[in-house]
Amino acid sequence: MVYLFGFFGFCAGFYAGLMMLKPLLRGKSNLALKTDRSLALKYGWIVWIVALLGCALGIYGYDAFLLG
């Protein structure tokens, strides 16, 4: 059951990370998003960090609320 909470927390965190990138990348052209590798190094880590935080939050929620 804890894996399910971790999985859904990871997915929610991944989605939240993508929504955080939306305003940051709004001014970039489609070609720049596809070809500029420095954008991936500059902004790509944000999504994964937020996803891992979401996973940790899901596991903490399982531990705090269901195991009490």
PyMOL Python script that loads the backbone (N, CA, C, O; Angstrom):
from pymol import cmd

cmd.read_pdbstr("""\
ATOM      1  N   MET A   1       0.812  -1.192   0.000  1.00  0.00           N
ATOM      2  CA  MET A   1       0.000   0.000   0.000  1.00  0.00           C
ATOM      3  C   MET A   1       0.866   1.271   0.000  1.00  0.00           C
ATOM      4  O   MET A   1       0.509   2.281  -0.606  1.00  0.00           O
ATOM      5  N   VAL A   2       2.000   1.194   0.688  1.00  0.00           N
ATOM      6  CA  VAL A   2       2.869   2.362   0.719  1.00  0.00           C
ATOM      7  C   VAL A   2       3.417   2.661  -0.678  1.00  0.00           C
ATOM      8  O   VAL A   2       3.678   3.819  -1.006  1.00  0.00           O
ATOM      9  N   TYR A   3       3.592   1.628  -1.498  1.00  0.00           N
ATOM     10  CA  TYR A   3       4.069   1.841  -2.864  1.00  0.00           C
ATOM     11  C   TYR A   3       3.047   2.617  -3.682  1.00  0.00           C
ATOM     12  O   TYR A   3       3.408   3.436  -4.527  1.00  0.00           O
ATOM     13  N   LEU A   4       1.795   2.357  -3.431  1.00  0.00           N
ATOM     14  CA  LEU A   4       0.731   3.063  -4.145  1.00  0.00           C
ATOM     15  C   LEU A   4       0.731   4.545  -3.795  1.00  0.00           C
ATOM     16  O   LEU A   4       0.588   5.394  -4.675  1.00  0.00           O
ATOM     17  N   PHE A   5       0.891   4.857  -2.513  1.00  0.00           N
ATOM     18  CA  PHE A   5       0.962   6.248  -2.093  1.00  0.00           C
ATOM     19  C   PHE A   5       2.215   6.921  -2.659  1.00  0.00           C
ATOM     20  O   PHE A   5       2.163   8.075  -3.084  1.00  0.00           O
ATOM     21  N   GLY A   6       3.323   6.210  -2.665  1.00  0.00           N
ATOM     22  CA  GLY A   6       4.550   6.754  -3.237  1.00  0.00           C
ATOM     23  C   GLY A   6       4.415   6.999  -4.727  1.00  0.00           C
ATOM     24  O   GLY A   6       4.880   8.016  -5.242  1.00  0.00           O
ATOM     25  N   PHE A   7       3.777   6.063  -5.418  1.00  0.00           N
ATOM     26  CA  PHE A   7       3.589   6.204  -6.866  1.00  0.00           C
ATOM     27  C   PHE A   7       2.705   7.400  -7.195  1.00  0.00           C
ATOM     28  O   PHE A   7       3.038   8.203  -8.066  1.00  0.00           O
ATOM     29  N   PHE A   8       1.578   7.519  -6.497  1.00  0.00           N
ATOM     30  CA  PHE A   8       0.689   8.647  -6.772  1.00  0.00           C
ATOM     31  C   PHE A   8       1.316   9.970  -6.347  1.00  0.00           C
ATOM     32  O   PHE A   8       1.089  10.994  -6.992  1.00  0.00           O
ATOM     33  N   GLY A   9       2.093   9.963  -5.282  1.00  0.00           N
ATOM     34  CA  GLY A   9       2.815  11.167  -4.889  1.00  0.00           C
ATOM     35  C   GLY A   9       3.847  11.562  -5.931  1.00  0.00           C
ATOM     36  O   GLY A   9       4.022  12.744  -6.224  1.00  0.00           O
ATOM     37  N   PHE A  10       4.536  10.560  -6.496  1.00  0.00           N
ATOM     38  CA  PHE A  10       5.517  10.832  -7.542  1.00  0.00           C
ATOM     39  C   PHE A  10       4.840  11.418  -8.778  1.00  0.00           C
ATOM     40  O   PHE A  10       5.324  12.393  -9.353  1.00  0.00           O
ATOM     41  N   CYS A  11       3.722  10.825  -9.184  1.00  0.00           N
ATOM     42  CA  CYS A  11       3.003  11.326 -10.363  1.00  0.00           C
ATOM     43  C   CYS A  11       2.484  12.742 -10.134  1.00  0.00           C
ATOM     44  O   CYS A  11       2.579  13.589 -11.021  1.00  0.00           O
ATOM     45  N   ALA A  12       1.936  13.000  -8.947  1.00  0.00           N
ATOM     46  CA  ALA A  12       1.444  14.347  -8.650  1.00  0.00           C
ATOM     47  C   ALA A  12       2.596  15.346  -8.600  1.00  0.00           C
ATOM     48  O   ALA A  12       2.456  16.479  -9.061  1.00  0.00           O
ATOM     49  N   GLY A  13       3.732  14.932  -8.043  1.00  0.00           N
ATOM     50  CA  GLY A  13       4.891  15.809  -8.007  1.00  0.00           C
ATOM     51  C   GLY A  13       5.455  16.073  -9.398  1.00  0.00           C
ATOM     52  O   GLY A  13       5.889  17.185  -9.698  1.00  0.00           O
ATOM     53  N   PHE A  14       5.448  15.056 -10.236  1.00  0.00           N
ATOM     54  CA  PHE A  14       5.924  15.232 -11.609  1.00  0.00           C
ATOM     55  C   PHE A  14       5.046  16.235 -12.350  1.00  0.00           C
ATOM     56  O   PHE A  14       5.542  17.107 -13.064  1.00  0.00           O
ATOM     57  N   TYR A  15       3.741  16.098 -12.169  1.00  0.00           N
ATOM     58  CA  TYR A  15       2.807  17.027 -12.802  1.00  0.00           C
ATOM     59  C   TYR A  15       3.011  18.446 -12.262  1.00  0.00           C
ATOM     60  O   TYR A  15       2.995  19.411 -13.026  1.00  0.00           O
ATOM     61  N   ALA A  16       3.199  18.569 -10.955  1.00  0.00           N
ATOM     62  CA  ALA A  16       3.427  19.886 -10.358  1.00  0.00           C
ATOM     63  C   ALA A  16       4.730  20.493 -10.882  1.00  0.00           C
ATOM     64  O   ALA A  16       4.800  21.699 -11.118  1.00  0.00           O
ATOM     65  N   GLY A  17       5.757  19.667 -11.065  1.00  0.00           N
ATOM     66  CA  GLY A  17       7.013  20.162 -11.618  1.00  0.00           C
ATOM     67  C   GLY A  17       6.861  20.651 -13.049  1.00  0.00           C
ATOM     68  O   GLY A  17       7.449  21.663 -13.431  1.00  0.00           O
ATOM     69  N   LEU A  18       6.073  19.937 -13.839  1.00  0.00           N
ATOM     70  CA  LEU A  18       5.817  20.383 -15.206  1.00  0.00           C
ATOM     71  C   LEU A  18       5.047  21.698 -15.227  1.00  0.00           C
ATOM     72  O   LEU A  18       5.291  22.554 -16.077  1.00  0.00           O
ATOM     73  N   MET A  19       4.119  21.853 -14.290  1.00  0.00           N
ATOM     74  CA  MET A  19       3.366  23.103 -14.216  1.00  0.00           C
ATOM     75  C   MET A  19       4.261  24.259 -13.745  1.00  0.00           C
ATOM     76  O   MET A  19       4.012  25.414 -14.088  1.00  0.00           O
ATOM     77  N   MET A  20       5.287  23.953 -12.970  1.00  0.00           N
ATOM     78  CA  MET A  20       6.241  24.992 -12.560  1.00  0.00           C
ATOM     79  C   MET A  20       7.093  25.443 -13.748  1.00  0.00           C
ATOM     80  O   MET A  20       7.492  26.605 -13.822  1.00  0.00           O
ATOM     81  N   LEU A  21       7.371  24.526 -14.673  1.00  0.00           N
ATOM     82  CA  LEU A  21       8.182  24.873 -15.843  1.00  0.00           C
ATOM     83  C   LEU A  21       7.422  25.690 -16.873  1.00  0.00           C
ATOM     84  O   LEU A  21       8.018  26.427 -17.658  1.00  0.00           O
ATOM     85  N   LYS A  22       6.118  25.557 -16.864  1.00  0.00           N
ATOM     86  CA  LYS A  22       5.314  26.218 -17.891  1.00  0.00           C
ATOM     87  C   LYS A  22       5.581  27.721 -17.979  1.00  0.00           C
ATOM     88  O   LYS A  22       5.837  28.210 -19.079  1.00  0.00           O
ATOM     89  N   PRO A  23       5.536  28.480 -16.878  1.00  0.00           N
ATOM     90  CA  PRO A  23       5.831  29.920 -17.020  1.00  0.00           C
ATOM     91  C   PRO A  23       7.301  30.213 -17.305  1.00  0.00           C
ATOM     92  O   PRO A  23       7.622  31.237 -17.907  1.00  0.00           O
ATOM     93  N   LEU A  24       8.191  29.327 -16.879  1.00  0.00           N
ATOM     94  CA  LEU A  24       9.620  29.563 -17.118  1.00  0.00           C
ATOM     95  C   LEU A  24       9.988  29.418 -18.591  1.00  0.00           C
ATOM     96  O   LEU A  24      10.873  30.115 -19.084  1.00  0.00           O
ATOM     97  N   LEU A  25       9.315  28.522 -19.285  1.00  0.00           N
ATOM     98  CA  LEU A  25       9.640  28.246 -20.688  1.00  0.00           C
ATOM     99  C   LEU A  25       8.665  28.884 -21.666  1.00  0.00           C
ATOM    100  O   LEU A  25       8.697  28.582 -22.859  1.00  0.00           O
ATOM    101  N   ARG A  26       7.813  29.749 -21.179  1.00  0.00           N
ATOM    102  CA  ARG A  26       6.784  30.343 -22.033  1.00  0.00           C
ATOM    103  C   ARG A  26       7.367  31.149 -23.187  1.00  0.00           C
ATOM    104  O   ARG A  26       6.807  31.120 -24.283  1.00  0.00           O
ATOM    105  N   GLY A  27       8.446  31.851 -22.990  1.00  0.00           N
ATOM    106  CA  GLY A  27       8.998  32.713 -24.032  1.00  0.00           C
ATOM    107  C   GLY A  27       9.909  32.004 -25.018  1.00  0.00           C
ATOM    108  O   GLY A  27      10.393  32.635 -25.957  1.00  0.00           O
ATOM    109  N   LYS A  28      10.156  30.724 -24.838  1.00  0.00           N
ATOM    110  CA  LYS A  28      11.060  29.983 -25.727  1.00  0.00           C
ATOM    111  C   LYS A  28      10.311  29.490 -26.963  1.00  0.00           C
ATOM    112  O   LYS A  28       9.139  29.121 -26.891  1.00  0.00           O
ATOM    113  N   SER A  29      10.998  29.493 -28.074  1.00  0.00           N
ATOM    114  CA  SER A  29      10.375  28.997 -29.305  1.00  0.00           C
ATOM    115  C   SER A  29      10.359  27.472 -29.309  1.00  0.00           C
ATOM    116  O   SER A  29      11.078  26.825 -28.548  1.00  0.00           O
ATOM    117  N   ASN A  30       9.542  26.926 -30.161  1.00  0.00           N
ATOM    118  CA  ASN A  30       9.426  25.479 -30.278  1.00  0.00           C
ATOM    119  C   ASN A  30      10.747  24.863 -30.726  1.00  0.00           C
ATOM    120  O   ASN A  30      11.133  23.800 -30.239  1.00  0.00           O
ATOM    121  N   LEU A  31      11.429  25.509 -31.631  1.00  0.00           N
ATOM    122  CA  LEU A  31      12.717  25.018 -32.121  1.00  0.00           C
ATOM    123  C   LEU A  31      13.765  25.044 -31.012  1.00  0.00           C
ATOM    124  O   LEU A  31      14.563  24.115 -30.887  1.00  0.00           O
ATOM    125  N   ALA A  32      13.764  26.097 -30.215  1.00  0.00           N
ATOM    126  CA  ALA A  32      14.730  26.183 -29.119  1.00  0.00           C
ATOM    127  C   ALA A  32      14.470  25.092 -28.078  1.00  0.00           C
ATOM    128  O   ALA A  32      15.413  24.528 -27.522  1.00  0.00           O
ATOM    129  N   LEU A  33      13.210  24.796 -27.816  1.00  0.00           N
ATOM    130  CA  LEU A  33      12.889  23.749 -26.854  1.00  0.00           C
ATOM    131  C   LEU A  33      13.347  22.370 -27.335  1.00  0.00           C
ATOM    132  O   LEU A  33      13.707  21.514 -26.528  1.00  0.00           O
ATOM    133  N   LYS A  34      13.330  22.165 -28.646  1.00  0.00           N
ATOM    134  CA  LYS A  34      13.714  20.867 -29.191  1.00  0.00           C
ATOM    135  C   LYS A  34      15.221  20.709 -29.367  1.00  0.00           C
ATOM    136  O   LYS A  34      15.733  19.593 -29.293  1.00  0.00           O
ATOM    137  N   THR A  35      15.935  21.802 -29.598  1.00  0.00           N
ATOM    138  CA  THR A  35      17.348  21.673 -29.966  1.00  0.00           C
ATOM    139  C   THR A  35      18.331  22.162 -28.908  1.00  0.00           C
ATOM    140  O   THR A  35      19.468  21.690 -28.882  1.00  0.00           O
ATOM    141  N   ASP A  36      17.944  23.073 -28.049  1.00  0.00           N
ATOM    142  CA  ASP A  36      18.873  23.670 -27.087  1.00  0.00           C
ATOM    143  C   ASP A  36      19.058  22.741 -25.882  1.00  0.00           C
ATOM    144  O   ASP A  36      18.159  22.613 -25.051  1.00  0.00           O
ATOM    145  N   ARG A  37      20.218  22.100 -25.792  1.00  0.00           N
ATOM    146  CA  ARG A  37      20.488  21.156 -24.713  1.00  0.00           C
ATOM    147  C   ARG A  37      20.723  21.855 -23.385  1.00  0.00           C
ATOM    148  O   ARG A  37      20.549  21.245 -22.330  1.00  0.00           O
ATOM    149  N   SER A  38      21.113  23.115 -23.416  1.00  0.00           N
ATOM    150  CA  SER A  38      21.352  23.825 -22.161  1.00  0.00           C
ATOM    151  C   SER A  38      20.051  24.056 -21.394  1.00  0.00           C
ATOM    152  O   SER A  38      20.070  24.190 -20.170  1.00  0.00           O
ATOM    153  N   LEU A  39      18.930  24.102 -22.098  1.00  0.00           N
ATOM    154  CA  LEU A  39      17.644  24.224 -21.414  1.00  0.00           C
ATOM    155  C   LEU A  39      17.354  22.991 -20.566  1.00  0.00           C
ATOM    156  O   LEU A  39      16.822  23.100 -19.461  1.00  0.00           O
ATOM    157  N   ALA A  40      17.703  21.829 -21.085  1.00  0.00           N
ATOM    158  CA  ALA A  40      17.485  20.593 -20.325  1.00  0.00           C
ATOM    159  C   ALA A  40      18.345  20.571 -19.071  1.00  0.00           C
ATOM    160  O   ALA A  40      17.894  20.131 -18.013  1.00  0.00           O
ATOM    161  N   LEU A  41      19.577  21.041 -19.186  1.00  0.00           N
ATOM    162  CA  LEU A  41      20.454  21.073 -18.018  1.00  0.00           C
ATOM    163  C   LEU A  41      20.046  22.158 -17.026  1.00  0.00           C
ATOM    164  O   LEU A  41      20.245  22.014 -15.820  1.00  0.00           O
ATOM    165  N   LYS A  42      19.480  23.231 -17.538  1.00  0.00           N
ATOM    166  CA  LYS A  42      19.126  24.352 -16.690  1.00  0.00           C
ATOM    167  C   LYS A  42      17.794  24.124 -15.966  1.00  0.00           C
ATOM    168  O   LYS A  42      17.673  24.460 -14.788  1.00  0.00           O
ATOM    169  N   TYR A  43      16.807  23.564 -16.644  1.00  0.00           N
ATOM    170  CA  TYR A  43      15.471  23.442 -16.089  1.00  0.00           C
ATOM    171  C   TYR A  43      15.012  22.003 -15.852  1.00  0.00           C
ATOM    172  O   TYR A  43      14.033  21.784 -15.139  1.00  0.00           O
ATOM    173  N   GLY A  44      15.681  21.045 -16.420  1.00  0.00           N
ATOM    174  CA  GLY A  44      15.210  19.663 -16.348  1.00  0.00           C
ATOM    175  C   GLY A  44      15.214  19.064 -14.960  1.00  0.00           C
ATOM    176  O   GLY A  44      14.381  18.210 -14.657  1.00  0.00           O
ATOM    177  N   TRP A  45      16.121  19.486 -14.119  1.00  0.00           N
ATOM    178  CA  TRP A  45      16.213  18.921 -12.778  1.00  0.00           C
ATOM    179  C   TRP A  45      15.048  19.332 -11.891  1.00  0.00           C
ATOM    180  O   TRP A  45      14.747  18.643 -10.915  1.00  0.00           O
ATOM    181  N   ILE A  46      14.385  20.442 -12.210  1.00  0.00           N
ATOM    182  CA  ILE A  46      13.281  20.936 -11.382  1.00  0.00           C
ATOM    183  C   ILE A  46      12.162  19.904 -11.313  1.00  0.00           C
ATOM    184  O   ILE A  46      11.622  19.643 -10.238  1.00  0.00           O
ATOM    185  N   VAL A  47      11.815  19.324 -12.442  1.00  0.00           N
ATOM    186  CA  VAL A  47      10.717  18.361 -12.486  1.00  0.00           C
ATOM    187  C   VAL A  47      11.031  17.145 -11.625  1.00  0.00           C
ATOM    188  O   VAL A  47      10.166  16.665 -10.894  1.00  0.00           O
ATOM    189  N   TRP A  48      12.248  16.649 -11.704  1.00  0.00           N
ATOM    190  CA  TRP A  48      12.600  15.434 -10.965  1.00  0.00           C
ATOM    191  C   TRP A  48      12.687  15.674  -9.471  1.00  0.00           C
ATOM    192  O   TRP A  48      12.305  14.808  -8.683  1.00  0.00           O
ATOM    193  N   ILE A  49      13.185  16.839  -9.068  1.00  0.00           N
ATOM    194  CA  ILE A  49      13.255  17.156  -7.641  1.00  0.00           C
ATOM    195  C   ILE A  49      11.852  17.270  -7.055  1.00  0.00           C
ATOM    196  O   ILE A  49      11.591  16.743  -5.974  1.00  0.00           O
ATOM    197  N   VAL A  50      10.951  17.949  -7.752  1.00  0.00           N
ATOM    198  CA  VAL A  50       9.583  18.091  -7.267  1.00  0.00           C
ATOM    199  C   VAL A  50       8.881  16.733  -7.264  1.00  0.00           C
ATOM    200  O   VAL A  50       8.079  16.458  -6.372  1.00  0.00           O
ATOM    201  N   ALA A  51       9.172  15.883  -8.246  1.00  0.00           N
ATOM    202  CA  ALA A  51       8.573  14.550  -8.273  1.00  0.00           C
ATOM    203  C   ALA A  51       9.045  13.711  -7.094  1.00  0.00           C
ATOM    204  O   ALA A  51       8.244  13.002  -6.485  1.00  0.00           O
ATOM    205  N   LEU A  52      10.313  13.777  -6.768  1.00  0.00           N
ATOM    206  CA  LEU A  52      10.819  13.033  -5.614  1.00  0.00           C
ATOM    207  C   LEU A  52      10.268  13.584  -4.303  1.00  0.00           C
ATOM    208  O   LEU A  52      10.000  12.823  -3.373  1.00  0.00           O
ATOM    209  N   LEU A  53      10.098  14.894  -4.226  1.00  0.00           N
ATOM    210  CA  LEU A  53       9.462  15.475  -3.046  1.00  0.00           C
ATOM    211  C   LEU A  53       8.004  15.032  -2.920  1.00  0.00           C
ATOM    212  O   LEU A  53       7.516  14.795  -1.815  1.00  0.00           O
ATOM    213  N   GLY A  54       7.320  14.924  -4.043  1.00  0.00           N
ATOM    214  CA  GLY A  54       5.944  14.424  -4.033  1.00  0.00           C
ATOM    215  C   GLY A  54       5.882  12.976  -3.581  1.00  0.00           C
ATOM    216  O   GLY A  54       4.967  12.594  -2.851  1.00  0.00           O
ATOM    217  N   CYS A  55       6.840  12.170  -4.005  1.00  0.00           N
ATOM    218  CA  CYS A  55       6.911  10.774  -3.565  1.00  0.00           C
ATOM    219  C   CYS A  55       7.156  10.700  -2.062  1.00  0.00           C
ATOM    220  O   CYS A  55       6.513   9.922  -1.359  1.00  0.00           O
ATOM    221  N   ALA A  56       8.078  11.503  -1.582  1.00  0.00           N
ATOM    222  CA  ALA A  56       8.365  11.523  -0.150  1.00  0.00           C
ATOM    223  C   ALA A  56       7.150  12.000   0.641  1.00  0.00           C
ATOM    224  O   ALA A  56       6.867  11.483   1.722  1.00  0.00           O
ATOM    225  N   LEU A  57       6.439  12.974   0.112  1.00  0.00           N
ATOM    226  CA  LEU A  57       5.242  13.467   0.773  1.00  0.00           C
ATOM    227  C   LEU A  57       4.137  12.404   0.793  1.00  0.00           C
ATOM    228  O   LEU A  57       3.405  12.282   1.775  1.00  0.00           O
ATOM    229  N   GLY A  58       4.024  11.647  -0.286  1.00  0.00           N
ATOM    230  CA  GLY A  58       3.046  10.549  -0.317  1.00  0.00           C
ATOM    231  C   GLY A  58       3.369   9.480   0.705  1.00  0.00           C
ATOM    232  O   GLY A  58       2.472   8.977   1.382  1.00  0.00           O
ATOM    233  N   ILE A  59       4.636   9.128   0.826  1.00  0.00           N
ATOM    234  CA  ILE A  59       5.046   8.117   1.803  1.00  0.00           C
ATOM    235  C   ILE A  59       4.858   8.648   3.221  1.00  0.00           C
ATOM    236  O   ILE A  59       4.430   7.912   4.110  1.00  0.00           O
ATOM    237  N   TYR A  60       5.176   9.914   3.433  1.00  0.00           N
ATOM    238  CA  TYR A  60       4.966  10.519   4.751  1.00  0.00           C
ATOM    239  C   TYR A  60       3.473  10.552   5.098  1.00  0.00           C
ATOM    240  O   TYR A  60       3.087  10.280   6.235  1.00  0.00           O
ATOM    241  N   GLY A  61       2.647  10.883   4.116  1.00  0.00           N
ATOM    242  CA  GLY A  61       1.202  10.896   4.337  1.00  0.00           C
ATOM    243  C   GLY A  61       0.671   9.527   4.696  1.00  0.00           C
ATOM    244  O   GLY A  61      -0.200   9.401   5.557  1.00  0.00           O
ATOM    245  N   TYR A  62       1.183   8.508   4.046  1.00  0.00           N
ATOM    246  CA  TYR A  62       0.777   7.145   4.380  1.00  0.00           C
ATOM    247  C   TYR A  62       1.180   6.811   5.809  1.00  0.00           C
ATOM    248  O   TYR A  62       0.391   6.255   6.574  1.00  0.00           O
ATOM    249  N   ASP A  63       2.405   7.152   6.159  1.00  0.00           N
ATOM    250  CA  ASP A  63       2.908   6.844   7.496  1.00  0.00           C
ATOM    251  C   ASP A  63       2.159   7.627   8.576  1.00  0.00           C
ATOM    252  O   ASP A  63       1.820   7.072   9.621  1.00  0.00           O
ATOM    253  N   ALA A  64       1.904   8.897   8.330  1.00  0.00           N
ATOM    254  CA  ALA A  64       1.296   9.748   9.349  1.00  0.00           C
ATOM    255  C   ALA A  64      -0.210   9.489   9.519  1.00  0.00           C
ATOM    256  O   ALA A  64      -0.709   9.461  10.644  1.00  0.00           O
ATOM    257  N   PHE A  65      -0.912   9.307   8.433  1.00  0.00           N
ATOM    258  CA  PHE A  65      -2.373   9.241   8.521  1.00  0.00           C
ATOM    259  C   PHE A  65      -2.926   7.824   8.605  1.00  0.00           C
ATOM    260  O   PHE A  65      -3.939   7.599   9.267  1.00  0.00           O
ATOM    261  N   LEU A  66      -2.288   6.879   7.955  1.00  0.00           N
ATOM    262  CA  LEU A  66      -2.840   5.520   7.981  1.00  0.00           C
ATOM    263  C   LEU A  66      -2.215   4.653   9.050  1.00  0.00           C
ATOM    264  O   LEU A  66      -2.883   3.772   9.591  1.00  0.00           O
ATOM    265  N   LEU A  67      -0.954   4.874   9.370  1.00  0.00           N
ATOM    266  CA  LEU A  67      -0.326   4.070  10.407  1.00  0.00           C
ATOM    267  C   LEU A  67      -0.419   4.746  11.774  1.00  0.00           C
ATOM    268  O   LEU A  67      -0.306   4.099  12.814  1.00  0.00           O
ATOM    269  N   GLY A  68      -0.630   6.074  11.745  1.00  0.00           N
ATOM    270  CA  GLY A  68      -0.871   6.863  12.939  1.00  0.00           C
ATOM    271  C   GLY A  68       0.158   6.769  13.939  1.00  0.00           C
ATOM    272  O   GLY A  68       0.055   7.397  14.993  1.00  0.00           O
TER     273      GLY A  68
END
""", "prot")
cmd.dss("prot")
cmd.show_as("cartoon", "prot")
cmd.util.cbc("prot")
cmd.orient("prot")
